[in-house]
Amino acid sequence: AQKVTQAQTEISVVEKEDVTLDCVYETRDTTYYLFWYKQPPSGELVFLIRRNSFDEQNEISGRYSWNFQKSTSSFNFTITASQVVDSAVYFCALSEARNYGGSQGNLIFGKGTKLSVKP
Amino acid sequence: DVKVTQSSRYLVKRTGEKVFLECVQDMDHENMFWYRQDPGLGLRLIYFSYDVKMKEKGDIPEGYSVSREKKERFSLILESASTNQTSMYLCASSKNRQGANSGANVLTFGAGSRLTVL
């Protein structure tokens, strides 16, 4: 069965600290996609990144980086030198490519990690 | 630059009322979704639609129905609101991809509608 676990419910850091948000997933498929979304206090989820299961190359985008490891079924997200504007709820999500019971392509979300960055 | 618009940001309704939550997208997306978000439970899929007049149940469809008469509009209906439906409701849309690429859909979300049922 598909499942996404974000074990950290809430994290609080001081500005300029580095912080890593953990994401562990379960899937029976060999072809799948992983996502991270950010939900700031305004409420609208914003897409951050998508990886497919065949691409384990880590990615860096400014202060954001993602570490995808199939061996541990993890897709962790690191924010370097955190800022107050990074305060948000972050969701990791999984989508399988194959059609299972009509849910083709639907996202399975983790429960989210609330990050608070204090000045 | 607004892409997915939810008609009401905050609503307060009474138990037993019929409630309509409207969502409109301007990106010509085939797929539209309704999620509810509750503390500690994350996002849960209520209903989704891959085409006009087409609907599919998600994980928690009980107590809800949907309507998609036009491609750009997807409505969530609570026939008789109950207090346990107090929640944040999020609408999303995505472009349709077929076959092995279908899982690559990136969702674009609206700002959410916070519903309180008294």
Interface residues (C-beta under 8 A of the other chain):
Chain A: T9 T31 Y32 Y33 F35 Y37 S42 G43 E44 L45 V46 F47 R50 N52 F91 S95 E96 A97 R98 N99 G102 S103 Q104 G105 N106 L107 F109 G110 K111 G112
Chain B: N31 F33 G40 L41 G42 L43 L45 F48 E56 G58 M88 L90 A92 S94 R97 G99 A100 N101 S102 G103 A104 N105 V106 L107 T108 F109 G110 A111 G112 R114
